[in-house]
Amino acid sequence: MNYILPKIKRNGFNSEEVSAKIQSLIDKLTRDLELKKEEYLYILDNISNNDTEYLFNKAYEAKLPYYQNRVYLRGLVEISNYCKMGCKYCGINYKIKTIPRYRLLKDEIIKCCDTGYTLGYRTFVLQGGEDSFYSDEYLEELLKALKSKYNDIRITLSLGERSYESYKKLYDAGADRYLLRHETASRRLYEHLHASFMSFDNRRECLSNLKEIGYQVGAGFMVGSPTQNNKDLVEDLLYLKELSPHMVGIGPYLCHSDTELKGNLSGTLTETLIMVALVRLVLPKTLLPATTALGTLDKLGRENALKVGANVMMPNISPTESRELYEIYQDKICTGDTSIVCRGCIETRIKAFGHSIDLSVGDFIDIERNEKND
C-alpha cells in the first residue's frame, strides 16, 4: 500500500535488530490487542520509516474483518461557539474576545438535519462549546423532535461535561452516542493544557458515566500538544484499552494564535497517524474518524488516515455563515463549502483512495447486543 507521507527524521542509527524488535512488537499487538507500557514506549521511541509502513499495513488490515473498506458519513452540526471552559489550546474558550459568538436555535438545528437527511446522512453529530444556554429541557425537546421526525437515525452529542442526571435525561430523550475526548490520559499534561478549575478526574468520571448509562461512547486525544512526550501517548493507549470506548477521535494539536499556547509547534501528520494505527490495533472494532484537523494539517491527511485504520468522516452541514466562527483551531478546511458541495467532495475523495461510503447509521459493530432502539 502506498502512503503519501513525510519521512520520519530520527537522530542516529536504527539497526536491523531494533527494526526487527519493533515489527515483532507490532505483531504481538495485532495478536494480543495490548502491550506492556515499556513495549509501547519502545515502539514510539524507535520506530523508523520501514516500521511505520509495516504498522500502517497491519492497522489497515485490522479493520477489514469488521468494516471492510467502508467509510461511515456523519452529518456534523456545530451548534454553538459559546464555551464556559478554559482549554488553553482552543480558539473558542471563554477568554477569547476576538471572535463573534453564535448559537443555533432548535429550529435551525432541525433545518440542518433536514438538509443532511436529504443528502443521505442517517447520523447527526450535534457539537458545540460548553454553552449553558442548552439546558436539559431544551435539548430534550430537540432530541424528541428529531427522533419523532426521523425514526431511522442516530444522534450523537458532543457538548462537554455534564452531570450523570443530565446525560441520563438526554439518553432517555433519544441521544444515542456521546463524544467526549479525554484529551490526554496524563494528569500532568491535562493540567498543563487546561484551566485550573477544570478537572482531570471529572473528565474520566463523565466518560465512565456515559458508558454506564448505555451510550455509544467516544473518547480521544491530541497528538503533538505542548510538552507532550511519548510516555504521555502510552498513557493514552493504556487508558483507551481500559475504557474500551466505541469511538476514538485522534487529531493533531493545531496551534491557535489567539490562545495561551500561541507560538508552539503544531503536531505532525505522521506521528498522528502512528497513534491512529496503534489505536486500531488496540481496539480493532472501534470507530475511528479521519478527523477534519488532519485534513487541515495536510491536504491528504484524512485520506491517509483511512489507509491506517480510520473508517468515519463527518461532513459539515452547519449553516455556511457560522462555520468560520467555530474556530477551535485556525484555517479549518471546508468552511466556505455548502453542505451539498461538501457531500460530493467527501465521496469523491473517499472513492479515490479505494474506499466506499456507507450511509447507514454506522453503529459500533457489536452494539446490536445492547441495542436501545428497537
C-alpha positions in Angstrom: 0.0 0.0 0.0 1.4 3.4 -0.9 1.4 6.2 1.6 1.8 9.9 0.8 3.6 10.8 4.0 6.6 12.9 5.1 9.5 10.8 6.3 10.3 10.4 9.9 13.6 12.0 10.9 15.5 10.3 13.7 18.8 11.2 15.1 21.5 8.5 15.0 21.3 4.9 13.9 18.4 2.5 13.6 19.7 -1.0 13.3 18.1 -4.1 11.8 17.9 -5.5 15.3 15.8 -2.6 16.5 13.5 -2.7 13.5 13.0 -6.5 13.9 12.0 -5.9 17.6 9.6 -3.2 16.7 7.9 -5.3 14.0 7.8 -8.2 16.4 6.0 -6.0 19.0 3.6 -4.8 16.3 2.8 -8.5 15.5 2.3 -9.1 19.2 -0.1 -6.2 19.5 -2.0 -7.4 16.5 -2.4 -10.8 18.1 -3.0 -9.9 21.7 -4.6 -6.4 21.3 -2.3 -5.0 24.1 1.3 -4.5 25.1 3.1 -3.6 28.2 3.8 0.1 28.9 7.5 -0.3 28.1 6.8 -2.1 24.9 4.6 0.7 23.6 7.3 3.2 24.6 9.9 1.2 22.7 7.9 1.4 19.6 7.3 5.2 19.9 10.9 5.9 20.8 12.5 3.9 18.0 10.1 3.5 15.1 11.6 4.1 11.6 10.1 4.7 8.2 10.0 1.0 7.3 8.5 0.1 10.6 5.9 2.8 10.2 4.7 1.4 6.9 4.6 -2.1 8.5 2.4 -0.7 11.3 0.1 1.1 8.9 -0.4 -2.0 6.8 -1.2 -4.0 10.0 -3.7 -1.4 11.2 -5.4 -1.2 7.8 -5.8 -5.0 7.8 -7.2 -5.0 11.3 -10.3 -3.0 10.4 -11.2 -5.1 7.3 -12.9 -8.1 9.1 -15.3 -5.7 10.8 -15.8 -2.7 8.5 -14.2 -3.7 5.2 -13.3 -0.6 3.2 -16.5 1.2 4.2 -16.4 4.8 5.5 -19.4 5.9 7.6 -20.5 9.5 7.0 -22.0 11.6 9.8 -23.6 15.0 9.3 -21.9 17.5 11.6 -23.8 20.5 13.1 -21.7 22.9 15.1 -24.5 24.4 17.2 -22.6 27.0 19.3 -19.2 28.6 19.8 -20.0 29.9 23.2 -18.0 28.0 25.8 -17.5 28.4 29.6 -14.4 26.2 29.7 -10.8 27.3 29.7 -8.9 24.8 27.4 -5.7 26.7 26.7 -5.4 25.4 23.1 -8.9 26.1 22.0 -9.9 29.1 19.9 -13.5 29.3 21.4 -12.6 29.1 25.1 -14.3 31.8 27.3 -11.2 34.0 27.3 -11.1 34.6 23.6 -12.6 38.0 22.7 -11.7 38.2 19.0 -14.5 36.1 17.5 -18.2 36.9 17.3 -20.3 34.3 19.2 -23.2 32.5 17.8 -25.6 29.7 18.8 -28.2 27.9 16.7 -31.7 27.5 18.0 -33.8 24.4 17.8 -35.5 25.1 14.5 -32.2 26.0 12.9 -30.6 22.7 14.1 -33.5 20.7 12.8 -33.2 22.5 9.4 -29.6 21.5 9.2 -30.5 17.9 9.9 -33.3 18.1 7.3 -30.7 19.1 4.8 -28.4 16.3 5.9 -31.2 13.7 5.8 -31.9 14.7 2.2 -28.2 14.2 1.4 -28.4 10.7 2.8 -26.9 11.0 6.3 -28.5 8.9 9.0 -26.3 10.0 11.9 -26.2 13.6 13.1 -23.4 14.9 15.3 -24.5 18.0 17.4 -21.3 19.6 18.6 -20.6 22.8 20.5 -18.8 24.5 23.2 -20.0 24.1 26.8 -22.8 26.5 26.5 -25.2 26.8 29.4 -28.0 28.0 27.1 -28.6 24.4 26.1 -30.4 23.2 29.2 -31.6 19.6 29.7 -35.1 20.7 28.9 -34.1 22.5 25.7 -32.0 19.5 24.4 -34.7 17.0 25.4 -37.2 18.9 23.2 -34.8 19.0 20.3 -33.9 15.3 20.6 -37.6 14.2 20.8 -38.4 16.4 17.8 -35.7 14.9 15.7 -36.5 11.3 16.7 -40.2 11.9 16.0 -39.4 13.2 12.6 -36.9 10.6 11.6 -37.1 7.2 13.2 -34.2 5.7 11.3 -31.4 8.0 12.6 -28.8 8.1 15.3 -28.0 11.3 17.2 -24.5 12.0 18.6 -24.0 14.7 21.1 -20.7 16.4 21.8 -21.4 19.1 24.3 -18.8 18.5 27.0 -19.0 17.7 30.7 -22.5 17.4 32.3 -23.9 15.6 35.3 -24.9 11.9 35.4 -28.5 13.0 35.6 -28.2 15.3 32.6 -26.6 12.6 30.5 -29.4 10.1 31.5 -32.1 12.6 30.6 -30.6 13.2 27.2 -30.2 9.5 26.6 -33.8 8.8 27.5 -34.9 11.6 25.2 -33.2 10.0 22.2 -29.4 10.6 22.2 -27.6 7.5 21.1 -23.9 8.5 21.2 -21.7 11.0 23.1 -18.3 12.2 22.1 -16.1 13.5 24.9 -12.4 13.5 24.2 -10.4 12.8 27.3 -7.7 15.0 25.5 -4.8 13.2 27.3 -4.6 10.4 29.9 -1.6 12.1 31.5 -2.7 14.1 34.6 0.4 16.4 34.3 -0.3 17.2 30.6 -4.0 17.7 31.2 -3.4 20.2 33.9 -0.8 22.0 31.7 -3.4 22.3 28.8 -6.5 23.3 30.8 -7.6 26.0 33.2 -7.1 25.3 36.9 -10.9 25.0 37.5 -11.1 22.0 35.1 -10.7 18.5 36.5 -8.8 15.5 35.1 -10.8 13.2 37.4 -14.2 14.7 36.4 -13.4 14.2 32.7 -12.8 10.5 33.3 -15.9 10.2 35.6 -18.0 11.7 32.8 -16.8 9.0 30.3 -17.5 6.3 32.9 -21.0 7.7 33.5 -21.7 7.7 29.8 -20.7 4.1 29.4 -22.8 3.1 32.4 -25.9 4.8 31.0 -25.6 3.0 27.7 -24.3 5.5 25.2 -22.1 4.6 22.4 -19.1 6.5 23.8 -16.4 8.4 22.0 -13.1 9.4 23.7 -10.0 10.7 22.1 -6.8 12.8 22.4 -4.5 15.2 20.6 -1.0 14.4 19.3 1.8 16.9 19.5 0.4 19.2 22.2 3.0 21.4 24.0 5.2 19.4 26.5 3.6 16.1 25.4 6.0 13.2 25.3 5.9 9.5 24.3 5.2 8.4 27.8 2.0 10.6 27.7 1.0 8.9 24.5 1.5 5.5 26.0 -0.9 6.5 28.9 -3.5 7.3 26.2 -3.2 3.8 24.8 -3.4 2.2 28.2 -6.4 4.3 29.2 -8.3 3.6 26.0 -7.8 -0.2 26.4 -9.2 0.1 29.9 -12.2 2.3 28.9 -12.9 0.4 25.7 -14.9 3.2 24.0 -16.9 2.6 20.9 -15.3 5.6 19.1 -11.9 7.3 19.4 -11.2 10.7 17.8 -7.5 11.4 17.3 -6.2 14.6 15.8 -3.1 16.7 15.8 -2.7 19.6 18.1 -3.1 22.7 15.9 -1.7 25.9 17.4 -4.1 28.9 17.6 -2.5 32.3 17.6 -5.2 33.8 20.0 -4.8 31.3 22.8 -2.5 31.0 25.8 -0.4 28.4 23.9 0.3 30.6 20.9 3.7 30.2 19.4 4.0 26.4 19.9 4.6 24.0 17.0 1.6 22.0 15.8 1.5 18.2 15.8 2.7 16.3 12.7 0.8 14.2 10.3 3.0 11.1 10.5 3.1 11.0 14.3 -0.7 11.4 14.5 -1.2 8.6 12.0 1.1 6.4 14.1 -1.3 6.9 17.0 -4.4 6.2 14.8 -2.8 3.0 13.7 -1.8 1.9 17.2 -5.4 2.6 18.5 -6.8 0.5 15.6 -4.6 -2.4 16.7 -5.5 -2.0 20.4 -9.3 -1.6 19.6 -9.8 -3.3 16.3 -13.6 -2.9 16.4 -13.7 0.8 17.4 -15.0 3.5 15.1 -12.1 5.8 14.2 -12.8 9.2 12.5 -10.5 10.6 9.9 -10.6 14.0 11.6 -11.0 17.4 10.0 -8.0 18.5 11.9 -5.9 16.0 9.9 -7.3 17.4 6.7 -6.4 20.9 7.9 -2.9 19.9 8.8 -2.3 18.2 5.4 -4.5 18.2 2.2 -4.5 14.4 2.2 -4.4 13.9 5.9 -7.9 12.4 6.2 -7.3 10.1 3.2 -4.1 8.8 4.7 -6.0 8.2 7.9 -8.3 5.8 6.1 -5.3 3.8 5.0 -4.1 3.3 8.6 -7.4 2.2 10.1 -9.8 5.1 10.2 -13.4 4.5 9.0 -15.5 7.6 9.7 -15.8 11.1 8.2 -18.0 13.9 9.4 -19.0 16.3 6.6 -20.2 19.7 7.9 -23.9 20.5 7.5 -23.8 23.6 9.7 -25.0 27.0 8.2 -22.2 28.2 6.0 -22.2 31.7 7.7 -21.4 30.2 11.1 -18.7 27.7 10.1 -15.7 30.1 10.2 -16.8 31.2 13.7 -16.4 27.7 15.1 -12.7 28.2 15.2 -11.3 25.7 17.7 -8.2 25.9 15.6 -7.3 28.2 12.7 -7.5 27.6 8.9 -10.1 24.8 9.2 -10.9 23.3 5.8 -14.3 23.4 4.0 -15.8 26.4 5.9 -17.0 28.0 2.7 -18.5 24.9 1.1 -22.2 24.3 1.1 -23.5 21.1 2.5 -24.1 19.7 -1.0 -20.7 20.6 -2.2 -19.1 19.1 0.9 -21.1 15.9 0.5 -19.9 15.4 -3.1 -16.3 16.3 -2.3 -16.1 13.8 0.5 -17.5 11.0 -1.6 -15.1 11.7 -4.4 -12.1 11.8 -2.1 -13.1 8.6 -0.3 -13.5 6.7 -3.5 -10.2 8.0 -5.0 -8.4 6.3 -2.1 -10.0 2.9 -2.7 -12.9 3.1 -0.1 -16.6 3.2 -0.4 -19.1 5.4 1.5 -21.7 3.9 3.9 -24.8 5.9 4.6 -26.2 3.6 7.2 -26.4 4.6 10.9 -23.0 3.1 11.3 -23.2 1.7 14.8 -20.3 0.1 16.6 -20.0 -3.4 15.2 -21.3 -5.2 18.4 -23.9 -2.6 19.5 -26.8 -4.8 18.5 -26.1 -6.9 21.6 -27.2 -3.9 23.7 -29.5 -2.0 21.3 -31.7 0.6 22.8 -33.5 1.5 19.5 -35.9 -1.3 18.5 
